[in-house]
Amino acid sequence: MPATSAGRRTRLRAASTPWLFASPAIVLFTLFLVIPIGYAIYLSFRGFRVEGGGAFGRRVQAFVGLDNYTTALSDPEYVAGLGRVLLYGLISIPTVLGLALLFALLLDTPRVRARGFARTAIFLPYAVPGVIASLLWGFLYLPSTSPITYLARQLGAGPLDFFGFPALYFSLANIALWSGVGFNMIIIFTSLRAIPTSVYEAARIDGASELQIAWRIKIPLVAPALVLTGLFSVIGTLQLYSEPATLRPMTTTISSSWVPLMKIYQEAFSNDNLGGAAAASVVLALGILVLSLLLLRFFQRRTFGDNA
C-alpha cells in the first residue's frame, strides 16, 4: 500500500512538473493576449445609443449586435485603407524577400570575404525602431531637407515628389526594405547553413556551377524558411501603421485613416467609438488569420506535396 501511494505521488509529480514550468508563460499569455482579445470581442458588440427623446436624451452603452461589424465592412475609408495596404504589399513583400534571399545566397558562397561584417551590416538596420527609421527617411524625402532633391535640382531634374502618387508607395516600401531585409536574410541564411556541405560537394563533382547549385539545390531546400519569412511579411504588411503615421505630419497625401490601423486609432481615440474600433480590429485580425492559414496551406502543398 505505501508503495502504491508513493508511485501515485511520483506519477502526479511527473505529470504536474511540465505545467509548473509552463505556468509563467501561460499566465503571461492569458493576461496579455487572451484577456485583451476577449475584451476587444466584447467591446465589438457594444455601442452607444441615445435613450430618451428631445434635448434630454442621454448616451448609454448597450448591446448593438453586429452593427459595428456592418459599419466597419461598409466604411469606404476602411475598405480603401485595405486596398492601399494590398498595393503596398505587392511592392514591398516581393522586393524584401527577393533581396533577403539574394544576400543570403551571396553570403553562403564559399569564397565570400568578410562574411561576418557583411551579415552584421545588412542586419543592423533592423535594430533601428520603425518610428526612428521613418523619421530618418522622412527628412530624406522632404524637399526642403532632402539631399536627393538638392542633387536633382543641381542636375536640372527639378524637385522630386516622394510623397506623391504612386511614389508614396515606393517611399514606404523603401523603409520596409531598409529595415526588413536583414531580419529575413538572417532566417534564410541560417537555413542555408544547416544544409550539409556534402550536398554541395557532390554537385560540384558533377560539374554544377555555383549559380546552378543556388537555383537547383539551395533555394528548394530553404523553401520552408521562405514560406516562414513570407508569412511574417504578409502579417507585418497588414499591420502597417508606424511608417505612414510618422510621415503623416510631413505631407497632406497621407490622411488620418490612410491604412486600417490608422482608421482604427482614429475611431477609438478621436471619435470615441471604442465599439467600432474593436469591431474593425477583430475584422482585421480575422482577415490576417484566414489569409495566413490559406497561404501556409498553399505553400505547404507546393513545398511538401499533398501529404503536408
TAPEGI-V447855 format. One record per residue. N is the residue number from 1. RES is the residue in one letter. SS is DSSP state (A for helix, B for strand, O for the rest). PHI is phi in whole degrees, -180 to 180 (999 if undefined). NEAR is the number of other ideal C-beta (glycine too) atoms within 10 Angstrom. Layout:
N;RES;SS;PHI;NEAR / N;RES;SS;PHI;NEAR
This chain:
1;M;O;999;5 / 2;P;A;-62;6 / 3;A;A;-64;7 / 4;T;A;-64;8 / 5;S;A;-64;9 / 6;A;A;-65;10 / 7;G;A;-65;10 / 8;R;A;-64;10 / 9;R;A;-65;10 / 10;T;A;-64;10 / 11;R;A;-65;10 / 12;L;A;-66;10 / 13;R;A;-65;10 / 14;A;A;-65;9 / 15;A;A;-76;9 / 16;S;A;-89;11 / 17;T;A;-60;10 / 18;P;A;-59;9 / 19;W;A;-67;9 / 20;L;A;-66;9 / 21;F;A;-70;9 / 22;A;A;-84;11 / 23;S;A;-60;11 / 24;P;A;-60;9 / 25;A;A;-67;9 / 26;I;A;-65;11 / 27;V;A;-63;10 / 28;L;A;-63;10 / 29;F;A;-61;12 / 30;T;A;-69;12 / 31;L;A;-70;10 / 32;F;A;-106;10 / 33;L;A;-131;10 / 34;V;A;-66;11 / 35;I;A;-65;11 / 36;P;A;-60;11 / 37;I;A;-65;13 / 38;G;A;-62;11 / 39;Y;A;-69;11 / 40;A;A;-64;16 / 41;I;A;-64;14 / 42;Y;A;-61;12 / 43;L;A;-65;20 / 44;S;A;-66;24 / 45;F;O;-100;18 / 46;R;B;-114;18 / 47;G;B;-166;22 / 48;F;B;-96;15 / 49;R;B;-130;14 / 50;V;B;-97;9 / 51;E;B;-106;10 / 52;G;O;89;9 / 53;G;O;-93;7 / 54;G;A;68;5 / 55;A;A;-77;5 / 56;F;A;-102;7 / 57;G;O;-67;11 / 58;R;B;-132;9 / 59;R;B;-85;11 / 60;V;B;-131;11 / 61;Q;B;-83;12 / 62;A;B;-148;12 / 63;F;B;-75;11 / 64;V;O;-118;19 / 65;G;O;67;10 / 66;L;O;-95;12 / 67;D;A;-60;17 / 68;N;A;-65;25 / 69;Y;A;-68;19 / 70;T;A;-63;12 / 71;T;A;-65;18 / 72;A;A;-65;26 / 73;L;A;-73;13 / 74;S;A;-101;9 / 75;D;O;-75;17 / 76;P;A;-64;8 / 77;E;A;-68;15 / 78;Y;A;-66;21 / 79;V;A;-66;13 / 80;A;A;-64;16 / 81;G;A;-63;24 / 82;L;A;-63;16 / 83;G;A;-64;10 / 84;R;A;-65;19 / 85;V;A;-64;20 / 86;L;A;-65;11 / 87;L;A;-65;13 / 88;Y;A;-61;22 / 89;G;A;-66;19 / 90;L;A;-63;13 / 91;I;A;-89;18 / 92;S;A;-80;23 / 93;I;A;-63;19 / 94;P;A;-62;13 / 95;T;A;-67;17 / 96;V;A;-63;26 / 97;L;A;-68;20 / 98;G;A;-64;13 / 99;L;A;-69;17 / 100;A;A;-63;26 / 101;L;A;-65;23 / 102;L;A;-62;14 / 103;F;A;-64;21 / 104;A;A;-64;28 / 105;L;A;-67;21 / 106;L;A;-66;15 / 107;L;A;-70;20 / 108;D;O;-92;21 / 109;T;O;-69;11 / 110;P;O;-67;8 / 111;R;O;-103;5 / 112;V;O;-70;11 / 113;R;O;-107;6 / 114;A;O;52;10 / 115;R;A;-62;13 / 116;G;A;-63;8 / 117;F;A;-64;9 / 118;A;A;-64;14 / 119;R;A;-63;18 / 120;T;A;-66;11 / 121;A;A;-65;11 / 122;I;A;-73;21 / 123;F;A;-80;17 / 124;L;A;-56;11 / 125;P;A;-59;17 / 126;Y;A;-65;17 / 127;A;A;-74;9 / 128;V;O;-81;13 / 129;P;O;-56;10 / 130;G;A;-60;19 / 131;V;A;-65;12 / 132;I;A;-64;12 / 133;A;A;-62;19 / 134;S;A;-65;23 / 135;L;A;-64;14 / 136;L;A;-60;14 / 137;W;A;-71;21 / 138;G;A;-61;22 / 139;F;A;-69;13 / 140;L;A;-75;15 / 141;Y;A;-88;24 / 142;L;O;-62;15 / 143;P;O;-60;15 / 144;S;O;-77;8 / 145;T;O;-122;12 / 146;S;O;-79;19 / 147;P;A;-68;9 / 148;I;A;-67;12 / 149;T;A;-66;20 / 150;Y;A;-62;14 / 151;L;A;-65;11 / 152;A;A;-64;15 / 153;R;A;-67;14 / 154;Q;A;-65;8 / 155;L;O;-87;8 / 156;G;O;82;6 / 157;A;O;-86;10 / 158;G;O;84;9 / 159;P;O;-68;12 / 160;L;O;-103;17 / 161;D;O;-98;15 / 162;F;O;-78;24 / 163;F;O;-104;19 / 164;G;O;-84;11 / 165;F;O;-100;8 / 166;P;O;-96;9 / 167;A;A;-61;14 / 168;L;A;-60;21 / 169;Y;A;-65;16 / 170;F;A;-71;14 / 171;S;A;-65;21 / 172;L;A;-68;25 / 173;A;A;-64;23 / 174;N;A;-65;18 / 175;I;A;-66;23 / 176;A;A;-65;23 / 177;L;A;-65;18 / 178;W;A;-62;16 / 179;S;A;-99;22 / 180;G;A;-98;26 / 181;V;A;-63;24 / 182;G;A;-62;21 / 183;F;A;-63;19 / 184;N;A;-67;26 / 185;M;A;-62;26 / 186;I;A;-62;19 / 187;I;A;-63;17 / 188;I;A;-68;25 / 189;F;A;-64;24 / 190;T;A;-62;12 / 191;S;A;-66;20 / 192;L;A;-66;19 / 193;R;A;-68;11 / 194;A;O;-81;10 / 195;I;O;-76;14 / 196;P;O;-60;9 / 197;T;A;-67;9 / 198;S;A;-62;8 / 199;V;A;-65;13 / 200;Y;A;-68;18 / 201;E;A;-64;10 / 202;A;A;-64;12 / 203;A;A;-67;17 / 204;R;A;-67;14 / 205;I;A;-63;8 / 206;D;O;-78;8 / 207;G;O;95;7 / 208;A;O;-76;16 / 209;S;O;-81;10 / 210;E;A;-63;16 / 211;L;A;-66;9 / 212;Q;A;-66;13 / 213;I;A;-63;18 / 214;A;A;-65;20 / 215;W;A;-78;13 / 216;R;A;-98;12 / 217;I;A;-119;16 / 218;K;A;-67;21 / 219;I;A;-62;15 / 220;P;A;-61;10 / 221;L;A;-75;15 / 222;V;O;-99;24 / 223;A;A;-57;15 / 224;P;A;-59;13 / 225;A;A;-67;20 / 226;L;A;-66;21 / 227;V;A;-63;18 / 228;L;A;-63;17 / 229;T;A;-66;25 / 230;G;A;-65;18 / 231;L;A;-66;16 / 232;F;A;-61;16 / 233;S;A;-67;21 / 234;V;A;-64;17 / 235;I;A;-64;14 / 236;G;A;-64;17 / 237;T;A;-67;22 / 238;L;A;-68;21 / 239;Q;O;-97;15 / 240;L;O;-59;23 / 241;Y;O;-152;15 / 242;S;A;-63;16 / 243;E;A;-66;24 / 244;P;A;-67;25 / 245;A;A;-67;19 / 246;T;A;-74;19 / 247;L;A;-81;24 / 248;R;A;-58;17 / 249;P;A;-65;9 / 250;M;A;-91;17 / 251;T;O;-152;17 / 252;T;O;-94;8 / 253;T;O;-71;17 / 254;I;O;-94;21 / 255;S;O;-86;16 / 256;S;O;-72;13 / 257;S;O;-127;20 / 258;W;O;-67;23 / 259;V;O;-126;27 / 260;P;A;-56;27 / 261;L;A;-67;21 / 262;M;A;-69;20 / 263;K;A;-65;25 / 264;I;A;-63;24 / 265;Y;A;-61;16 / 266;Q;A;-63;16 / 267;E;A;-65;26 / 268;A;A;-76;18 / 269;F;A;-111;11 / 270;S;A;-104;11 / 271;N;O;-97;10 / 272;D;O;55;11 / 273;N;O;-118;19 / 274;L;A;-66;19 / 275;G;A;-64;25 / 276;G;A;-65;26 / 277;A;A;-65;24 / 278;A;A;-65;25 / 279;A;A;-64;29 / 280;A;A;-64;26 / 281;S;A;-66;21 / 282;V;A;-65;19 / 283;V;A;-61;19 / 284;L;A;-65;21 / 285;A;A;-65;15 / 286;L;A;-65;10 / 287;G;A;-62;13 / 288;I;A;-63;15 / 289;L;A;-64;11 / 290;V;A;-65;10 / 291;L;A;-63;14 / 292;S;A;-64;15 / 293;L;A;-65;11 / 294;L;A;-65;10 / 295;L;A;-65;15 / 296;L;A;-64;16 / 297;R;A;-66;11 / 298;F;A;-63;11 / 299;F;A;-73;18 / 300;Q;A;-64;16 / 301;R;A;-68;12 / 302;R;A;-70;11 / 303;T;A;-88;13 / 304;F;A;-109;12 / 305;G;O;92;8 / 306;D;O;-73;6 / 307;N;O;-84;6 / 308;A;O;-69;11
